[in-house]
Amino acid sequence: MKRLIVIVYLLLNGCIIYCQSQPFHIETLSAEMGLSQSTVTCIFQDSRGYLWIGTQNGLNRYDGYSIKVYKRNFNNENCISNNGINSIYEDNGKKLWIATNSGLNMFDPDSGVFRQFIFSENDSNTLSGNFIRDVCQDKEEHYWIATRGRGLDMYDARLGRFRNYRNDPKNLKSLSNNALTSLCIDISGNLWIGTWGGGLNRFNPEDQSFFAFRHNPQDINSIASDYIVRLYSDSLGKIWIATQNGLSKLDPQTNTFRSYKNTANKFDSMVYSILPDKKGMLWLGTTDGLIWYDSETQEYEKEYLSNSQGAGTQEISSLFRDRSGVVWVGTTRSGIMRIIPKKFKTYRYDPVSNPGFSNNNIWSFAEHPDGNIWVGTDDGIFFFEPKKERITRKFNSIFQSLSSSAISVNALIVDGGTLWAGTPVGLLEISLNNEQYVQHLTNRNDSTSLSSNFVLSLEKADNGDLWIGTSTGLNWMDAKSKTIKRLYTMIDTSARAPNYPVLSFKKDSKGFIWAGTMNGLTRYSGHERVHFFKEKASKLKSTTAYSCLSICEDGTGRLWIGTDAGISVLNPIDSSLRHIDEDNGLPDNMIYGVLMDEGSNLWISSNRGLSRIDRDNLEKIINAENTKLLRLSVKNYDKRDGLQGNEFNSGAFLLTRSKEMYFGGLNGFSRFNPNHIEQNNIAPPVSITSVKKYEKEIKADWSRETGIELLHDENMLTFEFIALDFTDPAKNQYAYKLAGVDNDWVYSNSRRYATYSNLGAGAYRFLVKASNNDLVWSEAVSLNIFIHPPYWKTWWFFCLGVILISSTVWMAHKYRVKQKIKTTLEIERIRRFENERVRKKASDDFHDEFGHTLTKIAMLAEVLKRELSDITEENMTTLQKIIETSKMLSTGMRDFLWVLNPDKDTFREVAIRIKDFGDELFDQTGTDFLVDSIPESYEAYRLSMHVRRHIILIFKEAMHNVLKHAESRKTTLTYKIENNNFVILLADEGKGFNHNEKIPGLGIRSMRRRANEITATLNISSKPEEGTTVRFNLPISSTLNQF
């Protein structure tokens, strides 16, 4: 295998060799950066994405930005048991197991609590010893623990029991040695145990026995050494064993070893760690540095690692590859190194090997017909052979003859056997056959000469004519006659009109020549200007200067123009122009070079590295109605990816026929094939690490599942989050939104926090997603937040308020109604009092006046009847009628006066009145009239005059009917209150009648009419020879209303 860093230089014929830079980028985490100690013993990445680093003085958790250290704290029983970390393992329950120099620890990442397992002489159910070298878990979920000198422990977590396995000299199937160093479980589930001095052991769970593989100096197929440092099981089931004396590989199917030690003196050091890669290479960490082993060629290569500051190390203690492919190298006394393969090949002068040539400033490229590349620099022309990766200085004698100082080559073009070079000292026409040259210069007195000696850009037309851009305008050279014509790039062609420098050219697919100047873009057909595009471009961003530094044509004929203000997209068909800049996502507005690859992705060079805009984002630009609102996803590469540097040069870009791209800058040039750049396609895990209210962290127990509940005044929140991709954490990007506040994602670039203030009460959902360094976005993670409303905005307070207001309104209404009723009742009472007074006075007056008069009439009639002896029969009859009529009128008057008298307005008075009427009616008629007692409590029920009158008349009629028709010997009158009704029953034992046969007479109809008028019911039941019963029901409530 080739040496990874080749330094060769030849001093033959002025030829030098460029040096390709180291093919990977190295960054170091050291004690100065927060690591607890510089000797790294083990490295592990958990299922959440965090990187755990064990050292001789503490456990470290790294998230790509900061380090959190866990150490022994004698005041905290939930801390780690010892600071000497030997190995880290994650079980199926996502708990971490940490083997230390004094005890085994289980760490719960959710609670941040360590559980210690410590050896105790007084307890048989503990570890057999405290110095733990390694730990792992089998498919039965048993934990296997390697100790130093105390054998192998098995811990059954479900039963909480330990079991110890040790060497028994009398038992050949016991553990071969008690000093254990490493454990691993292969793809078949077999447990392998590495020992220090006892070789390799395989455990048989069926009979709880061990089989030992020992080193045999006489057997080349035995293990390399009995002193094992590390074990590793690969994806093919092979067991790799790092030993004190080299490397061995075991095939478990054949139980044969192949050892790799001291081969051709490649290495003779102890192997500490083993790491395979996807290309079949093994990375070996040894006491003498990092070694690559090629399993196909069986060759080794040793590498001395150094970071960008030149700090390096020889002793590699541990190796680890994380899920994104980054290799971590743990060292002794130099911290931990992150090794990231570079995506680009870069070529530059080597100042150590070539001290006379220290200029790496690249200005131009041109492709030779054979695929080799001409390179223009600040110090002449060089020739690059891609297949040999060799660069040679060319035409040194020519440039030395032109000037004693270095001459920059701003533009290059190959035309058959001629190389055209644009320089500050004119246009050079160099013959590639004999290295003869012609220098084309300006002549103030010759209009057919160059307009300026400072040549900036070149382009060849389809007919072979040469277009030449100078510092003072455009020139055109006829291919046959080599005569030059000066052209104008401005609309105003007067002598006073300025001709701006021509910075770039592009020959499009239709044969038009596009010239980019410091003040716009001009299109030419032949050598005639046909269009000028400066005005629209300047209006687009209101810039006075619009320098067109590079021009690229896509498959549809659109032009992508790199300017000093971003990128413009010109559609020549309708002259429409769109523009994007830093506000849209570009890393920089100064765009030096623009190239398009086979996949229609745009590559641009600037002062901030090399960027790629993919086809989807280009379509967004083309279809956008307003690019000011457009947000693009732009992938940016920089020096850490292998580029020559972050700052590139105008004119230093090239797309070759083999689809390779070249970009040059201040520190050499970078070369790559866009189709071969490896992408990091693994979406990073995202974690919400902290939630703060008013910049104070919420330390209460919360999780993404349970969410957070806050009070109404805890409404200023800050969320902190992280993407756990370590390829290039500085390029991880973030987007977040708070559902309920943000309508769309907020892209925060590399900012890892979001702050919201004055949040109202309610339910929110915070979402965050992240991309890795290659803009592969993760799924969003979320956290629910509920801010309780203040008590005056709660539903219960609202309901209470409604109830209170309603109660107040109801009480006010009730009071008002009560007052109104009281007033009404008072008025009614006064009216009733006045009415009763009037009734009383009228009753008394009628009784005194009208009653006496009727009595006198009756008495005079009686006297006249007695004294007139000769009165005729007819007069006697008339006189008798006068007497009877006066009596009837007196009786009716008494009834009227009784009704009119307010003292009789009670139910008891009504009952007594009916009884008195019955007594008088049935007296001396042969009918017994019986009346139940009338309780005095009936006095409490008042009846209106209207009701009393109808009741009296109803029962007068009823009694008259009994007397006239019933022929009853016994009549009973009963009063009672039943179901809130006044009930009056009048029953006789007379002859009765049939309801269905007899039509009610006028009296009965009158009785029922009167009952209806006072909302009472009247039921008459009768059967022949069984008597008749009249039942009167009057609701008490209706009497109150009528009263």
MIRO-40312 format. One record per residue (C-alpha): residue in one letter; x, z negated, y negated. Coordinates in steps of 0.5 Angstrom, whole numbers, plus 500, padded with zeros to 3 digits. Layout:
MIRO-40312
AXZY/...
***
This chain:
MIRO-40312
M500500500/K502502493/R505496489/L499494484/I503494478/V508500477/I514500472/V518506472/Y521510466/L526516466/L530518461/L531525463/N530530458/G526526453/C521524459/I518517459/I513514464/Y506511461/C505504465/Q498503468/S496496466/Q494491471/P488493475/F484486474/H482482468/I484474469/E482468465/T484461466/L480455466/S485449465/A485442463/E485444456/M479447457/G475441460/L477441467/S478434470/Q485436473/S489442474/T490442481/V484445484/T483444492/C476447493/I471452490/F464453491/Q457456488/D451453490/S444456491/R442455484/G448459481/Y453453479/L460453480/W463447483/I470446483/G474440486/T480437484/Q485432485/N482428480/G474429479/L469434481/N467439476/R461443475/Y462450471/D456454468/G460460465/Y460456458/S462449459/I464444464/K461438467/V465433470/Y463427475/K468422477/R468415480/N465410476/F465402478/N459400474/N455406477/E453405484/N450412484/C456416482/I461419487/S466415491/N472418490/N476423485/G480426490/I475432492/N477436499/S471440500/I464442498/Y458444502/E451445501/D446444506/N439447508/G435442503/K440445497/K443438497/L451438496/W456434501/I463433498/A468430502/T473426498/N479422500/S475416500/G468417503/L463422504/N458424498/M451427498/F449429491/D442431489/P442436483/D435434481/S436427480/G444427479/V445422484/F450421489/R449417496/Q455415499/F457414506/I463409507/F466407513/S465399514/E469395520/N463391520/D458397522/S458401528/N453406525/T458409519/L463414518/S469413523/G474413517/N474414509/F479420508/I474426509/R477433510/D471438511/V464438512/C459443515/Q452443518/D450447524/K443450526/E440443529/E441441522/H447436525/Y452434520/W460435522/I465431519/A472432519/T477426518/R484425517/G486421523/R480418526/G477425529/L470428528/D464425526/M457428527/Y451425523/D444426525/A440425518/R433425522/L435419526/G440416521/R446415526/F453417527/R457419533/N465420533/Y469424537/R476423538/N482425542/D483421549/P489423553/K486422559/N481427558/L483434557/K476436555/S477431549/L479433542/S486435542/N488431536/N485426531/A488429525/L483434523/T483439517/S478444517/L471446520/C467453521/I461455524/D461462527/I455467527/S454465534/G453458532/N459455535/L463450532/W471451531/I475445529/G482446526/T487440527/W494438524/G498439530/G493440536/G491447535/L484450534/N478447538/R472449540/F466445541/N461446547/P455442545/E452442552/D457438555/Q460435549/S467437551/F472441547/F477447549/A483447545/F487453543/R495451542/H501455540/N505458546/P512460543/Q512464550/D506468549/I505473543/N497472544/S497465542/I495462536/A501462530/S502455530/D498448532/Y498446524/I492449521/V490449514/R484453513/L479457518/Y474462516/S469466520/D468473518/S462478519/L464481525/G465474529/K472474528/I476467527/W481467522/I486461522/A491460516/T497456519/Q503453517/N507459520/G502465518/L496468519/S492468526/K486472528/L482470534/D477474538/P472469541/Q470474546/T477475549/N480469547/T486472544/F490471538/R493476534/S498473529/Y501475522/K507472521/N514474517/T513481518/A518485515/N519479511/K513480507/F511473507/D514466510/S510461506/M504457508/V497460508/Y492455504/S486460504/I483466506/L478471503/P476478505/D473483501/K468489502/K474494503/G477490509/M482487505/L484480506/W486475500/L491470502/G492464498/T499461500/T505457497/D508463495/G503466491/L497471492/I498476498/W493482500/Y493484507/D490491509/S487490516/E487498517/T494499515/Q496492517/E501492511/Y502486506/E502486498/K504480494/E502479487/Y504474482/L498472478/S498471470/N493471465/S493474458/Q497469455/G503470460/A501463464/G502464471/T502461478/Q506462485/E502456489/I494458491/S491453494/S484456494/L480462494/F472464493/R468470491/D461468488/R455472489/S457477483/G463479486/V468475482/V474472485/W476465483/V483463485/G484455485/T492454484/T496448484/R498445477/S495451473/G487450474/I483456476/M483463475/R477468475/I479475477/I475481475/P477488477/K477493471/K472498471/F477503467/K484505468/T488505461/Y495508460/R500506454/Y507505453/D511499456/P515496450/V519492455/S521499459/N521503453/P523499447/G524506443/F517508444/S512503442/N507507439/N500507443/N496510437/I492516440/W489521436/S487527440/F486530447/A486537450/E485540457/H490545460/P487550465/D490546471/G487540469/N492536466/I491533459/W495534453/V495528448/G496527441/T499521438/D502518432/D509520435/G508527437/I505530444/F505528451/F503531457/F499527462/E498529470/P492525472/K494526480/K501523479/E499518473/R505521469/I506522462/T511526459/R514527452/K513534450/F516539444/N520533442/S525538439/I520541435/F517535431/Q524533430/S526539426/L519538422/S521531420/S525526421/S519521421/A514521426/I508526426/S501525428/V497530432/N490530429/A487535434/L489540440/I486546443/V489550449/D488558448/G491561454/G499560453/T498557446/L497550444/W494549437/A496542434/G493540427/T498535424/P499533417/V504538416/G500544417/L497548423/L502548429/E502554434/I506553440/S508557445/L507554452/N512559455/N518558451/E516552447/Q517557440/Y512555435/V509558428/Q508553423/H501555418/L502552411/T498552405/N500557399/R497556392/N498563391/D495566397/S488565398/T489567406/S493561407/L490554409/S486550404/S491544406/N496542410/F493536413/V489539419/L484534422/S480538427/L480545431/E475549435/K475556438/A469560438/D467565443/N471571440/G477567440/D477566433/L480559431/W476554426/I480549422/G478543419/T483540413/S483535408/T480540403/G475544407/L474549412/N478555414/W477560419/M483564423/D481571426/A484571433/K487578432/S490579425/K491571425/T489572418/I485565415/K479565410/R477559406/L470557407/Y465553403/T461547407/M457546400/I451549398/D454550391/T460555392/S462554385/A469553383/R468546381/A464544387/P468540392/N470541399/Y470535403/P474534409/V472537416/L472531421/S469535427/F467541430/K462543436/K461550439/D454549441/S450553447/K448558443/G455560440/F454557433/I459553430/W457546427/A462543422/G462535421/T464533414/M465527410/N458529407/G454532412/L453537417/T454545417/R452550422/Y455557422/S454564425/G460568425/H463565419/E457565415/R454558413/V447558415/H444551414/F446545411/F444538413/K446533409/E440532404/K436529410/A441525413/S442521406/K435520405/L434517412/K438511411/S439512403/T447513404/T451516399/A457518404/Y455521411/S461522415/C460526421/L466524426/S464527432/I458532435/C455532442/E450537445/D445535450/G442539455/T436541451/G440543445/R439537441/L446534437/W448527438/I452526432/G457520431/T457518424/D460512419/A453509419/G451510426/I448516431/S444521428/V440526433/L438533430/N433538433/P436544431/I429548432/D425544427/S431540423/S428534425/L433528425/R433521427/H438515426/I440509430/D445504428/E447496429/D439494427/N437498434/G442495438/L449499437/P455494437/D458498431/N456503426/M463507426/I462512431/Y468515433/G467519439/V460522443/L460524450/M455526455/D456525462/E452528468/G447523468/S445525461/N448518459/L451518452/W458515451/I460512445/S467509442/S467505436/N471499433/R467495438/G469498445/L466503449/S458503450/R453507454/I446509452/D442511458/R438516459/D431512458/N434509452/L435516449/E428518451/K426512447/I430515441/I427522441/N420520442/A420514437/E416515431/N420510427/T427508429/K427502425/L423499429/L426501436/R430496440/L435499445/S439496451/V446498450/K451497455/N458495452/Y465495455/D471492452/K478490453/R476485458/D473491462/G480495462/L480499456/Q486500452/G483495446/N476495442/E478499437/F478507438/N480513434/S476519431/G478525435/A481522441/F475523446/L475528452/L470530457/T474534463/R472540467/S472535473/K467530469/E472525467/M472522460/Y478520456/F478515450/G484514446/G485508441/L490504438/N493501444/G493508449/F488511452/S483510458/R481514463/F474514468/N469518471/P462515469/N460516476/H465512479/I464506475/E462500479/Q456496476/N454489477/N447490480/I446483482/A441480477/P443473475/P440466476/V437463470/S436456469/I432452463/T438447462/S435442457/V429441452/K429438446/K424435441/Y427434434/E434436437/K433430441/E434431449/I428430453/K431426458/A424424462/D423427469/W421434468/S421440472/R419447472/E413445477/T411439473/G412442466/I412437460/E407433456/L408431449/L404428443/H401431437/D407430433/E413432438/N412439436/M419441434/L422444441/T429447442/F429450449/E436451452/F438456458/I443459462/A444465466/L449464472/D453470472/F461469471/T463476471/D463476464/P459470461/A460473454/K456479455/N450476459/Q444477454/Y437473454/A430474452/Y425469451/K418468449/L413462448/A406464450/G401462445/V406464440/D410470441/N407477442/D413480445/W420478448/V425476443/Y432479445/S437474443/N443477445/S448472447/R444466444/R442461449/Y437457445/A430458442/T427453437/Y420453435/S417448430/N410446427/L407447434/G399446434/A396442440/G395446446/A398449452/Y404453452/R408457457/F416458455/L419464459/V426466459/K430472463/A437474462/S441480464/N448480467/N454484464/D451491466/L444489463/V441488470/W435483468/S433478472/E426475473/A423471468/V423463469/S418459466/L416452464/N409449462/I408445456/F402441453/I402438447/H396433446/P392434440/P392428435/Y386423437/W382426431/K382433434/T380430442/W374432445/W372425446/F373424438/F369430437/C364427441/L364421438/G364423431/V358428433/I354422436/L356417430/I354423425/S348424430/S346417430/T347416423/V342422421/W338419427/M338412424/A337415417/H331419419/K328414423/Y329409417/R326414413/V320415418/K319408418/Q319407411/K314413410/I310410416/K310403413/T308406406/T303410410/L301404414/E301400408/I296405404/E292405410/R292398411/I290397403/R285403405/R282400411/F282393407/E278396402/N273400406/E272394410/R271390404/V266396402/R263396409/K262388409/K259388402/A254394404/S252391410/D251384407/D247388401/F243392406/H242386410/D239382404/E235387401/F233392406/G232387412/H228382408/T223388406/L222391413/T221384415/K216383409/I212389411/A212387418/M209380416/L204383411/A202388417/E201382422/V197378416/L193384415/K191385422/R189378423/E185377417/L181384417/S176383422/D171389421/I177394421/T176400425/E179402432/E183407428/N185403423/M187398427/T191403431/T195405425/L196398423/Q199397430/K204403429/I206400422/I208394425/E212397431/T215402426/S217397422/K220393428/M224399430/L226400423/S229393423/T232394430/G236400428/M238397421/R241391425/D245396429/F247400423/L249394420/W253391426/V257398426/L258398419/N260390419/P268390420/D268384423/K265387429/D271392430/T273389437/F272391444/R269384445/E264385440/V262392443/A261388450/I257383447/R253388443/I251392449/K250385453/D245383447/F241389447/G241389455/D238382455/E233384450/L231390453/F230388460/D227381458/Q220380462/T221387465/G222384472/T229387472/D235382473/F240384468/L247381470/V253381466/D260379468/S264375463/I267378457/P274375456/E276373449/S283377450/Y278383448/E278381441/A285384440/Y283391441/R280394435/L276400435/S274404430/M266405427/H266412430/V268410437/R263403437/R257407434/H258412440/I259407445/I253403443/L249409443/I251411450/F249405453/K243404450/E241411452/A243409459/M239402459/H233406457/N234411463/V234405468/L228402465/K224408465/H226411471/A230407476/E225402478/S231397479/R230390481/K237389479/T242392474/T249390473/L254391467/T261390468/Y267390463/K275391465/I281394463/E284399468/N290403467/N291402460/N283404459/F277401457/V272401463/I265400462/L260400469/L253400469/A250400476/D243399478/E239398485/G234403483/K231409487/G237414484/F237421484/N240427487/H245430483/N245437486/E238438485/K236435478/I238438472/P241433467/G236431461/L237431454/G239424454/I245425459/R247431456/S247427449/M251421453/R256426455/R257429448/R258423445/A264421450/N267427449/E267426441/I271420442/T276423448/A272418453/T270421460/L263419463/N262419470/I254418473/S254418480/S247417484/K244418491/P237417493/E235410494/E242408493/G242407485/T246410480/T252408477/V255410470/R262409469/F265410462/N273411461/L276410454/P284411453/I286405449/S291410446/S286414443/T282409440/L288407436/N289414434/Q282414432/F283407429/
***
